[in-house]
Amino acid sequence: MNNLQKSISKYYNAGLRYDGRKMGEVRSITVEKGVSRNAEGSAKVTMGETVVFAGVKMAVEKPYTDTADQGNLMVNAELTPLASPDFESGPPSDWAIEISRVVDRTLREGHAVNLKKLCITEGEAVWSVMVDIVPVNDAGNLIDAAALAALAALEDAKYPALEEGNKIDYHKHTDDVNLDNKPVMVTVYKIAGRLVVDPDYEEEKGKEGRVSIGVLSDGTICAMQKGEDSPFSAGEISEALKLAGETAKLYRKSLK
């Protein structure tokens, strides 16, 4: 255990988080939708001092040959020095790629967007839904804030008007992109030997391991991905699933 973890452990032993919160307490969360005039859907999520924007853009494309009756869903995260001195300009970092993949997996395995409903003409034209995630301040737990922002942006999304020849008029919008499910993601961190949710920036620096868990409205687990080197025992996974279920209810309240 390094010096930071020892310092955090003293707080945990006193029943407090490093920033003074109670052990199971999450930071204040606010969700604003419709923050961009030029996106089909957009949202801003503030989780403590972590701030993330997400936007949805849509295009008409030819479907893949093996899914001729399904549209496409793509998630991309861009991490720039604007959000943290830990981030660098240039090609996507491993962390940016991981955030994109984990958020994508939660939305995809949670069946948030019904890909068959994105079909315009089977084998010829489908909607592609692209979700861009852009943090502007990373103060910890970026992955959960990104997932919540992506979901909120999809909730806000509307189809652009489709004219003859499948030409898009982005100045007009029609129906909502109705979601079949609304999965939220909760990342449970192992820090100083304890399992916690929603760490701030300093706490997160002391992490030993983490597991991101996608949770549906009824509590069903739809996706999981482990990160970092520290293993999780069967008992810790069980505890993490319980923590994720409880925390998902708190995250979901912010969407309403």
Residue pairs with C-beta under 8 A, 6 or more apart in sequence:
1 9
1 192
1 193
2 206
4 202
4 205
4 206
5 191
5 192
5 206
5 208
6 192
7 18
8 18
8 191
8 192
8 203
8 206
9 192
9 193
9 194
11 17
11 18
12 23
12 191
12 192
12 194
12 196
15 22
15 23
16 22
16 23
17 23
17 25
17 196
17 199
17 200
17 203
18 199
18 200
18 202
18 203
19 200
19 202
19 203
21 27
23 194
23 196
24 197
24 243
24 246
26 47
26 197
26 198
26 247
26 250
26 251
27 47
27 48
27 50
27 141
27 198
27 200
28 46
28 47
28 48
29 45
29 46
29 47
29 148
29 250
29 251
29 254
30 45
30 46
30 254
31 43
31 44
31 45
31 148
31 149
31 152
31 254
31 255
32 43
32 44
32 45
33 41
33 42
33 43
33 152
33 153
33 155
33 156
34 41
34 42
34 43
34 156
35 42
35 43
35 44
35 53
36 42
36 53
36 55
38 170
39 55
39 56
39 57
39 153
40 56
40 57
40 58
40 157
40 158
40 159
40 160
40 173
40 177
41 55
41 56
41 153
41 154
41 155
41 156
41 157
41 158
41 177
42 53
42 54
42 55
42 56
42 153
42 156
43 53
43 54
43 149
43 150
43 152
43 153
43 155
43 156
44 51
44 52
44 53
44 149
45 51
45 52
45 53
45 54
45 145
45 146
45 148
45 149
45 152
45 254
47 141
47 144
47 145
47 148
47 198
48 139
48 140
48 141
48 198
48 200
49 137
49 139
49 200
50 135
50 137
50 138
50 139
50 140
50 141
50 142
50 145
51 135
51 136
51 137
51 145
52 133
52 134
52 135
52 136
52 142
52 145
52 146
52 148
52 149
53 133
53 134
53 135
53 136
53 149
54 131
54 132
54 133
54 134
54 146
54 149
54 150
54 152
54 153
55 131
55 132
55 134
55 153
56 129
56 130
56 131
56 132
56 153
56 154
56 156
56 157
56 177
57 130
57 132
58 127
58 128
58 129
58 130
58 157
58 159
58 160
58 168
58 177
59 127
59 128
59 130
59 168
60 120
60 125
60 126
60 127
60 128
60 162
60 166
60 168
61 72
61 125
61 126
61 127
61 128
62 124
62 125
62 126
63 69
63 70
63 71
63 72
63 119
63 122
63 123
63 124
63 125
63 126
64 70
64 72
67 115
68 122
68 123
69 116
69 119
69 122
69 123
70 115
70 116
70 118
70 119
70 126
71 113
71 115
71 116
71 117
71 118
71 119
71 126
71 127
71 128
71 129
72 115
72 118
72 126
72 127
72 128
72 129
73 104
73 107
73 108
73 113
73 115
73 128
73 129
73 131
74 104
74 128
74 129
74 130
74 131
75 100
75 101
75 103
75 104
75 107
75 130
75 131
75 133
75 150
76 100
76 130
76 131
76 132
76 133
77 92
77 96
77 97
77 99
77 100
77 103
77 132
77 133
77 134
77 135
77 146
78 92
78 96
78 132
78 133
78 134
79 87
79 92
79 93
79 95
79 96
79 99
79 135
79 138
80 87
80 89
80 134
81 87
81 88
81 89
82 136
83 135
83 136
83 137
83 138
83 142
84 135
84 137
84 138
86 138
87 93
87 138
92 100
98 227
99 133
99 142
99 143
99 146
100 133
101 225
102 143
102 147
102 185
102 212
102 223
102 225
103 131
103 133
103 143
103 146
103 147
103 150
103 185
105 214
105 223
105 225
106 147
106 183
106 184
106 185
106 212
106 214
106 222
106 223
107 113
107 131
107 150
107 151
107 154
107 183
109 183
109 214
109 222
109 223
110 181
110 182
110 183
110 214
110 216
110 222
110 223
111 180
111 181
111 222
112 151
112 154
112 179
112 180
112 181
112 182
112 183
113 129
113 154
113 177
113 179
113 180
114 180
117 178
118 126
118 127
118 128
118 129
119 126
119 127
120 126
120 127
120 162
120 166
125 166
127 159
129 154
129 157
129 177
131 150
131 153
131 154
133 146
133 149
133 150
135 142
135 145
135 146
138 201
139 200
139 201
140 198
140 199
140 200
140 201
140 202
140 203
140 204
141 187
141 197
141 198
141 199
141 200
141 204
143 185
143 187
143 212
144 185
144 186
144 187
144 198
144 212
144 251
147 184
147 185
148 184
148 185
148 251
148 254
148 255
151 182
151 183
151 184
151 255
152 255
154 177
154 179
155 179
155 182
155 255
157 176
157 177
158 173
158 174
158 175
158 176
158 177
159 173
159 174
159 175
159 176
159 177
160 168
160 169
160 170
160 172
160 173
160 174
161 168
161 169
161 171
161 172
161 173
161 174
162 168
162 169
162 174
163 169
181 216
181 217
181 222
182 216
182 217
182 252
182 255
183 214
183 215
183 216
183 222
183 223
184 214
184 215
184 248
184 251
184 252
184 255
185 212
185 213
185 214
185 215
185 223
186 197
186 212
186 213
186 215
186 243
186 244
186 247
186 248
186 251
187 197
187 210
187 211
187 212
187 213
188 195
188 196
188 197
188 210
188 211
188 212
188 213
188 240
188 243
188 244
189 195
189 196
189 197
189 199
189 203
189 204
189 207
189 209
189 210
190 207
190 208
190 209
190 210
190 228
190 230
190 232
190 236
191 199
191 203
191 204
191 206
191 207
191 208
192 206
192 208
193 208
195 236
195 239
195 240
195 243
196 203
197 243
197 244
197 247
198 247
199 207
207 228
208 228
208 229
208 230
209 226
209 227
209 228
209 229
209 230
209 231
209 232
210 226
210 227
210 228
211 224
211 225
211 226
211 227
211 232
211 237
211 240
212 223
212 224
212 225
212 226
212 227
213 221
213 223
213 224
213 240
213 241
213 244
214 221
214 222
214 223
214 224
215 221
215 222
215 244
215 245
215 248
216 222
217 252
219 245
219 248
221 241
221 244
226 232
232 240
